[in-house]
């Protein structure tokens, strides 16, 4: 089991940027898939982005494609989500997750976009 800890959330103005970080407690294998989810009030939890380092495959939800970028620093055992051109609808609690069937989860970090 891998412990994941998110950081970097906060409040920004619409059009601004934030960079979320997710640090893993142990070194992850190249096959360890990591992702970012988010959940806003009144909405289902949704997959925002995922990355499989071994293949370079990245997935982005249509709502964030072109604005968000997921990346991974193997040396630091850390996953990042760079969020640009933020919109009010991006307001949510963001969670990092990893492993088959999303076995590992972070505690969540609040992102609030003010308009």
WOHU-V389236 format. One record per run of one state. SS is the DSSP state (a for helix, b for strand, c for the rest). FROM is the first residue (numbers start at 1). TO is the last residue. If there is no record, write none. Layout:
# WOHU-V389236
ss-><SS;SS>
from-><FROM;FROM>
to-><TO;TO>
This chain:
# WOHU-V389236
ss-><c;b;c;b;c;b;c;b;c;b;c;b;c;b;c;b;c;a;c;b;c;b;c;b;c>
from-><1;4;8;10;14;18;25;34;40;46;53;57;61;68;74;78;84;88;91;92;99;104;106;109;115>
to-><3;7;9;13;17;24;33;39;45;52;56;60;67;73;77;83;87;90;91;98;103;105;108;114;115>
